Amino acid sequence: MESENITTTVREFVLLGLTQSHKLQYFLYVIFLLIYVLTWLLNCTIIATVAVDQQLHTPMYFLLANLAVLDISYSSVNTPKLLSGLLIQHTTISFNECFLQMFFFHFIACAMSFLLVGMTVDRYVAICEPLRYLSIMNWNTCTGLVAGAWFGGFLHSIIQTGLLLQLPFCGPNVLDNFYCDIPQIIKLACTDTHMAELQMVFNSGGILITLFVILIISYIVILLKIRTCISEGKRKALSTCGTQIIVLSLIFIPCIFTYAQPYKKYPRDKVFSIVYTVVTPMLNPIIYTLRNTEMKKAIRRTGENISVCRNTETTPVDPKTSNLVFP
């Protein structure tokens, strides 16, 4: 009963944000607002195009549309709080809101990581087993990969957040960050946090390292397979894989440094947080989808269809011919 009373002592946390410089705050606000709007615009364009264009109703674009949904959700967990913190001198977040933010952040981030593995499986099958691609990557397989990604993210986050809720919080409540995250919150607990940090390392850190190794090995296998092929698209495929590896490194390497070791405060922490919470949701649609020739054509077709529909609606109807029935 005493531990329950202790845990309710802290009712809110104070977020110090990115910087205390007012001029820099306004500048960063404009930059991050543009990134956030661009993230929504790019990902919504992908989702709408895949939904409307029948030619994109394939396994690869189904997975890409789901990645776009995750990118929007992922950026929306922390970016609004970041933006408000750049305009308000002292930002606070309630205890419950803080834990909800951590839950959804790790839920969506882990689901995205699993989905990236599923997308690599899709590309591996397409390159290494092209004749069996449609039979292997059927509707059941695709929905299974997506459902597995969401379930894996939920399971990881509920375990991590549940373990954190068992800690007593009765002391300091100041976080030198722009959002609530597990490593910093653990350090505020009024108890020995050694075991809690080890649990974070084995849970979050272990998953990140495992998935990153799987992704890198998968890309190496795909690159080796591409090298044995002689085709016009060989150089483009190599360029695409190389770019995707760079984006994956931007996502996973900072996260591994953050979660795969007991927390220590470094000057680079906030930069890393900005990269994998704000920037990568904008980079994912550009690297994975919008560089694709078929997607560019589909967006162009969708735009042309919309303009044709608008022109049709605004064109006056001739009353002499409006009642004619054509065979």
C-alpha positions as CSV (number, residue, x, y, z in Angstrom):
1,M,0.0,0.0,0.0
2,E,2.9,2.3,0.8
3,S,4.5,1.8,-2.7
4,E,1.2,2.7,-4.3
5,N,1.1,6.0,-2.4
6,I,4.7,6.7,-3.4
7,T,4.1,6.1,-7.1
8,T,1.3,8.7,-7.1
9,T,3.5,11.5,-5.6
10,V,4.7,12.6,-9.0
11,R,1.7,14.0,-10.8
12,E,3.5,15.5,-13.8
13,F,6.9,15.8,-15.5
14,V,8.7,19.0,-16.7
15,L,10.1,18.8,-20.2
16,L,13.1,21.1,-20.7
17,G,12.9,20.8,-24.5
18,L,15.6,21.2,-27.1
19,T,17.0,24.6,-26.2
20,Q,16.5,27.6,-24.0
21,S,17.4,30.1,-26.7
22,H,14.3,32.0,-27.9
23,K,15.7,32.9,-31.3
24,L,16.7,29.3,-31.9
25,Q,13.4,28.0,-30.7
26,Y,11.4,30.0,-33.3
27,F,13.8,28.9,-36.0
28,L,13.5,25.2,-35.0
29,Y,9.7,25.6,-34.8
30,V,9.5,26.6,-38.4
31,I,11.9,23.8,-39.5
32,F,10.1,21.0,-37.6
33,L,6.7,22.3,-38.5
34,L,7.6,22.1,-42.2
35,I,9.0,18.6,-41.7
36,Y,5.8,17.5,-39.9
37,V,3.5,18.9,-42.6
38,L,5.7,17.4,-45.3
39,T,5.6,14.0,-43.5
40,W,1.8,14.1,-43.5
41,L,1.6,15.3,-47.1
42,L,4.0,12.6,-48.5
43,N,2.6,9.7,-46.6
44,C,-1.1,10.7,-47.2
45,T,-0.3,10.9,-50.9
46,I,1.1,7.4,-50.8
47,I,-1.9,6.0,-48.9
48,A,-4.4,7.7,-51.2
49,T,-2.6,6.7,-54.4
50,V,-2.3,3.0,-53.4
51,A,-5.9,2.9,-52.4
52,V,-7.2,4.5,-55.6
53,D,-4.9,3.1,-58.3
54,Q,-5.8,-0.5,-59.1
55,Q,-2.4,-1.2,-60.6
56,L,-0.8,-0.7,-57.2
57,H,-2.9,-3.3,-55.5
58,T,0.1,-5.6,-55.1
59,P,1.9,-7.0,-52.1
60,M,4.8,-4.5,-52.2
61,Y,2.6,-1.4,-52.3
62,F,0.3,-2.9,-49.7
63,L,3.3,-3.0,-47.4
64,L,4.4,0.4,-48.4
65,A,1.0,1.9,-47.7
66,N,1.1,0.4,-44.2
67,L,4.6,1.8,-43.7
68,A,3.1,5.2,-44.6
69,V,0.3,4.8,-41.9
70,L,3.0,3.9,-39.4
71,D,5.1,6.9,-40.4
72,I,2.2,9.3,-39.8
73,S,1.4,7.7,-36.5
74,Y,5.0,7.7,-35.4
75,S,5.6,11.3,-36.1
76,S,2.4,12.3,-34.5
77,V,3.2,10.8,-31.1
78,N,6.1,13.2,-30.2
79,T,6.3,16.0,-32.8
80,P,3.2,18.0,-31.6
81,K,4.7,18.1,-28.1
82,L,8.0,19.1,-29.6
83,L,6.4,22.0,-31.5
84,S,4.4,23.2,-28.5
85,G,7.5,23.0,-26.3
86,L,9.3,25.4,-28.7
87,L,6.6,28.0,-28.2
88,I,6.1,27.6,-24.5
89,Q,8.8,28.4,-21.9
90,H,7.9,25.6,-19.5
91,T,6.3,22.5,-20.8
92,T,4.7,20.0,-18.5
93,I,3.2,16.6,-19.2
94,S,1.0,14.7,-16.8
95,F,2.1,11.3,-15.4
96,N,-0.6,9.4,-17.3
97,E,0.0,11.3,-20.5
98,C,3.7,10.7,-20.2
99,F,3.3,6.9,-19.9
100,L,0.7,6.9,-22.8
101,Q,3.2,8.7,-24.9
102,M,5.9,6.2,-24.1
103,F,3.5,3.3,-24.8
104,F,2.4,4.5,-28.3
105,F,5.9,5.6,-29.2
106,H,7.4,2.2,-28.6
107,F,4.4,0.4,-29.9
108,I,4.5,2.2,-33.3
109,A,8.3,2.2,-33.5
110,C,8.6,-1.5,-32.8
111,A,5.8,-2.3,-35.3
112,M,7.6,-0.2,-37.9
113,S,10.8,-2.1,-37.3
114,F,9.0,-5.5,-37.7
115,L,7.3,-4.2,-40.9
116,L,10.7,-3.1,-42.4
117,V,11.8,-6.7,-41.9
118,G,8.6,-7.9,-43.7
119,M,9.3,-5.5,-46.6
120,T,12.8,-7.0,-46.9
121,V,11.2,-10.4,-47.1
122,D,9.0,-9.2,-49.9
123,R,12.0,-7.8,-51.8
124,Y,14.0,-11.0,-51.2
125,V,11.2,-13.2,-52.6
126,A,10.7,-10.8,-55.6
127,I,14.4,-10.9,-56.5
128,C,15.4,-14.5,-55.6
129,E,12.1,-16.2,-56.4
130,P,10.4,-14.1,-59.1
131,L,8.4,-17.0,-60.7
132,R,6.9,-17.9,-57.3
133,Y,6.5,-14.4,-56.0
134,L,2.7,-14.1,-56.3
135,S,2.1,-17.6,-54.8
136,I,4.4,-16.9,-51.8
137,M,3.5,-13.2,-51.2
138,N,-0.3,-13.8,-51.4
139,W,-2.9,-11.9,-49.5
140,N,-2.7,-14.1,-46.4
141,T,1.1,-13.7,-46.2
142,C,0.9,-9.9,-46.6
143,T,-1.8,-9.5,-44.0
144,G,0.1,-11.9,-41.7
145,L,3.2,-9.8,-42.0
146,V,1.4,-6.6,-41.2
147,A,-0.7,-8.1,-38.3
148,G,2.5,-9.7,-36.9
149,A,4.3,-6.3,-37.0
150,W,1.5,-4.6,-35.1
151,F,1.1,-7.4,-32.6
152,G,4.9,-7.6,-32.0
153,G,5.0,-3.8,-31.4
154,F,2.1,-4.0,-29.0
155,L,3.6,-6.9,-27.1
156,H,6.9,-5.2,-26.7
157,S,5.4,-1.9,-25.6
158,I,3.0,-3.3,-23.1
159,I,5.7,-5.3,-21.4
160,Q,8.1,-2.4,-21.3
161,T,5.6,0.1,-20.1
162,G,4.2,-2.4,-17.5
163,L,7.6,-3.0,-16.0
164,L,8.2,0.8,-15.8
165,L,4.9,1.3,-14.0
166,Q,6.0,-0.9,-11.2
167,L,8.7,1.6,-10.3
168,P,8.0,4.2,-7.6
169,F,8.3,7.9,-8.6
170,C,8.5,10.3,-5.7
171,G,11.5,12.5,-6.4
172,P,12.7,14.7,-9.2
173,N,10.4,15.2,-12.2
174,V,12.5,17.1,-14.7
175,L,13.3,15.5,-18.0
176,D,16.0,17.1,-20.2
177,N,14.2,16.1,-23.4
178,F,11.2,17.1,-25.5
179,Y,9.3,13.9,-24.9
180,C,9.0,11.1,-22.3
181,D,11.2,8.2,-23.0
182,I,12.0,5.1,-21.0
183,P,15.8,5.6,-20.3
184,Q,15.2,9.1,-18.8
185,I,12.1,8.1,-16.9
186,I,13.9,5.1,-15.3
187,K,16.5,7.5,-13.9
188,L,13.8,9.4,-12.0
189,A,12.6,6.4,-10.1
190,C,13.0,6.5,-6.3
191,T,14.7,3.1,-6.1
192,D,17.6,1.1,-7.4
193,T,17.1,1.1,-11.2
194,H,19.8,-1.4,-12.1
195,M,17.3,-4.2,-12.9
196,A,14.9,-1.9,-14.7
197,E,17.8,-0.7,-17.0
198,L,18.8,-4.3,-17.7
199,Q,15.2,-5.2,-18.6
200,M,15.2,-2.2,-21.0
201,V,18.5,-3.3,-22.6
202,F,17.3,-6.9,-23.1
203,N,13.9,-5.9,-24.3
204,S,14.3,-2.7,-26.4
205,G,18.1,-3.1,-27.1
206,G,17.9,-6.8,-27.9
207,I,15.0,-6.4,-30.3
208,L,16.8,-3.5,-32.1
209,I,20.1,-5.3,-32.5
210,T,18.4,-8.5,-33.7
211,L,16.2,-6.8,-36.3
212,F,19.1,-4.6,-37.5
213,V,21.4,-7.6,-38.0
214,I,18.5,-9.5,-39.8
215,L,17.9,-6.5,-42.1
216,I,21.6,-6.0,-42.9
217,I,22.1,-9.7,-43.7
218,S,19.0,-9.7,-45.8
219,Y,20.3,-6.7,-47.8
220,I,23.7,-8.3,-48.2
221,V,22.0,-11.5,-49.6
222,I,19.8,-9.3,-52.0
223,L,22.9,-7.3,-53.1
224,L,24.8,-10.5,-53.8
225,K,21.9,-11.9,-55.8
226,I,21.6,-8.6,-57.8
227,R,25.3,-8.8,-58.7
228,T,24.8,-12.1,-60.4
229,C,22.1,-10.7,-62.6
230,I,22.8,-8.8,-65.9
231,S,20.0,-6.4,-66.5
232,E,19.3,-2.7,-67.2
233,G,17.9,-2.1,-63.8
234,K,20.9,-3.6,-61.9
235,R,22.6,-0.3,-61.2
236,K,19.3,1.3,-60.1
237,A,18.5,-1.7,-57.8
238,L,22.0,-1.4,-56.2
239,S,21.4,2.3,-55.7
240,T,18.0,1.7,-54.1
241,C,19.3,-0.9,-51.7
242,G,22.3,1.3,-50.8
243,T,20.0,4.2,-50.0
244,Q,17.6,2.1,-47.9
245,I,20.6,0.7,-45.9
246,I,21.6,4.3,-45.1
247,V,18.0,5.2,-43.9
248,L,17.9,2.0,-41.8
249,S,21.2,3.0,-40.2
250,L,19.8,6.4,-39.4
251,I,16.9,4.7,-37.7
252,F,18.5,1.8,-35.9
253,I,22.1,2.9,-34.9
254,P,20.9,6.0,-32.8
255,C,18.3,3.8,-31.2
256,I,20.8,1.1,-30.4
257,F,23.1,3.6,-28.7
258,T,20.1,4.8,-26.7
259,Y,18.4,1.6,-25.6
260,A,21.1,-1.1,-25.8
261,Q,23.0,0.2,-22.8
262,P,22.2,1.7,-19.4
263,Y,21.3,5.3,-19.8
264,K,24.1,8.0,-19.7
265,K,23.5,11.6,-20.6
266,Y,25.4,12.6,-23.8
267,P,25.2,15.9,-25.8
268,R,24.2,13.9,-28.9
269,D,21.1,12.4,-27.3
270,K,18.7,15.1,-28.5
271,V,20.1,15.1,-32.0
272,F,19.6,11.3,-32.1
273,S,16.1,11.7,-30.8
274,I,15.3,14.3,-33.6
275,V,16.7,12.0,-36.3
276,Y,14.6,8.9,-35.4
277,T,11.4,10.6,-34.2
278,V,11.0,13.6,-36.6
279,V,13.3,13.2,-39.6
280,T,13.0,9.5,-40.6
281,P,9.2,9.5,-40.9
282,M,9.7,12.1,-43.6
283,L,12.6,10.2,-45.3
284,N,10.8,6.8,-45.4
285,P,8.3,7.7,-48.0
286,I,10.9,9.5,-50.1
287,I,13.4,6.6,-50.0
288,Y,11.1,3.6,-50.0
289,T,8.2,4.7,-52.2
290,L,8.4,8.0,-54.0
291,R,11.6,7.2,-55.8
292,N,9.8,4.3,-57.4
293,T,8.9,4.8,-61.1
294,E,5.6,3.0,-60.9
295,M,4.5,5.1,-57.9
296,K,5.4,8.3,-59.8
297,K,3.3,7.2,-62.7
298,A,0.4,6.3,-60.4
299,I,0.5,9.7,-58.7
300,R,0.5,11.4,-62.1
301,R,-2.4,9.2,-63.2
302,T,-4.4,10.0,-60.1
303,G,-3.7,13.7,-60.5
304,E,-4.9,13.6,-64.1
305,N,-8.0,11.7,-63.1
306,I,-8.9,14.3,-60.5
307,S,-8.4,17.1,-62.9
308,V,-10.5,15.4,-65.5
309,C,-13.3,14.9,-63.0
310,R,-13.2,18.5,-62.0
311,N,-13.3,19.6,-65.7
312,T,-16.3,17.3,-66.3
313,E,-18.2,18.7,-63.3
314,T,-17.6,22.3,-64.5
315,T,-18.4,21.7,-68.2
316,P,-22.0,22.9,-69.0
317,V,-24.3,20.3,-70.3
318,D,-26.1,21.0,-73.6
319,P,-29.8,20.5,-73.0
320,K,-30.3,19.4,-76.6
321,T,-28.0,16.4,-76.2
322,S,-28.4,15.7,-72.5
323,N,-31.3,13.3,-73.0
324,L,-29.8,11.3,-75.9
325,V,-29.2,7.7,-75.2
326,F,-26.1,6.2,-76.8
327,P,-26.1,2.5,-77.7
